[in-house]
Amino acid sequence: MHNEPHFSAKTSESNTQTALRFITCGSVDDGKSTLIGRLLVDTKAVLQDHLAGVQRAGETDLALLTDGLSAEREQGITIDVAYRYFNTEARKFIIGDAPGHEQYTRNMVTAASSADAAVVLVDAIKLDWANPDLQLLPQTRRHSLLVNLLRVPSIVFAINKLDAVADAAVAYKHIAAALTKFAQEAGITITAMVPVSALKGWNVVDTENNQLTDWCGYAGPSLLSILEDLPVTPAETDVAFSFPVQWVEKPVAPTLVASRTSLPPEGAAAPWGGPAAQLHDSGVITQGRRVFWGRVATGSIEPGQSVKVFPSGQTAVVSQVLSATRQPQNKAAGHSAGIVLDREVDVSRGDWLLAAEGAPEGQRQLSTTIAWMDDEPLVAGRLYWALHGHRWVKAKVQRVVHRLDVNTLAEEEATELAPNAIGHVTLALQEPLVTLPFAQSRILGALVLVDTATHKTSGAVLVN
């Protein structure tokens, strides 16, 4: 972890070419929606008529730029995740406004699962900021733990509302120390820590025309400058190839032929291999075989590689790898692809194509960490659907090992997990799944539990 509570490192230019997906999280009313509104307004990502529509008593209510549900506007809270898009000269951003209420933790987990970075807001006026041994709010700790558990690569703490305290320098110093201590105890790496006023716009988009520099002695970059330099989540290319099959495309009908311009001269032999081969409208030869479509989860794939089908165990060799436009193109993790094998094997939606050598074996018992999101508690003996990739299997809760106390970080003995609790749970699967520890693979190490009766998403599961 950085010893200095502010951002200092610059990432390489290649890491900032892709849009950064980040979320704001923290306790309720810490200013998350207001911060996003400030980013949108100060980067000129909001049209004037939209801005005029969020006027309240002559003042602009920035939070209303993201709180779009009627219930959110009536109650003044964020309920569902709202995604907004904006860009600067440096890069593009996809931003998610996650709810702060404990009962909506499930929505925050959904947003964090695909985020490259998390901005955790800390409201200075809610804390005993004059006390050097102040305690952070439980939801601040919970969200910080969750984004760390979900392996969000960059975690930025933004200490907000420093314009509303009597001594901003003391407040920033004490809150920064409390965050640093908490992060050390929890094993959280702090990417950056920055003082801001989302309402005033101080230190959010730029460091000019604000008083936080003088008040706090902060000489680092603005929050936006920090976000512009953060890397995106790297593709898992260092793990053996794995590919969850999402759709199986049947061979083209024999009556379909290539376009007139691609046909051979009259009387000449077909250059693509005779009558057994078939040519798609795009000109790609599939030899009359099925195409398996999906997104490469880990590793990379190219023609000539040997693969095995999970769970059947059949093996084959890749004859073609197609892009979304059906052009031959090798593909790496994070990219969609169509795969054609050299022979017909039984593959259905939900199956996996794996590297013939080096791929993990199927597991029927998993030691997991679960963020529980259902209204009903998690207890031993309950049966759920487990979704991994596009594969559904039945999962039985064998044992609740412990529950994590978000205030002390202690592992407590427990027989159940209450809504929004985090704990260690052992699962028994009716059929095996190909998994890796979540610390090794964010894709293979994650699954969700779904209630068999209500079909509600009940838990986010991380394989230990």
MOJO-V600724 format. One record per helix or strand. SS is the DSSP state (helix for helix, strand for strand). FROM is the first residue (numbers start at 1). LEN is the number of residues. Records with the same first field share a line. If there is no record, write none. Layout:
SS = FROM-LEN ; FROM-LEN
This chain:
helix = 13-4 ; 32-11 ; 48-5 ; 62-4 ; 70-6 ; 102-11 ; 124-3 ; 138-12 ; 162-3 ; 168-19 ; 212-5 ; 223-6 ; 260-3
strand = 20-7 ; 55-2 ; 59-2 ; 82-6 ; 92-6 ; 117-7 ; 154-7 ; 192-4 ; 197-1 ; 202-1 ; 242-8 ; 279-1 ; 285-1 ; 291-8 ; 300-2 ; 306-5 ; 315-8 ; 328-1 ; 331-2 ; 336-6 ; 352-4 ; 362-11 ; 378-2 ; 383-6 ; 391-14 ; 411-3 ; 416-2 ; 422-13 ; 446-6 ; 457-7
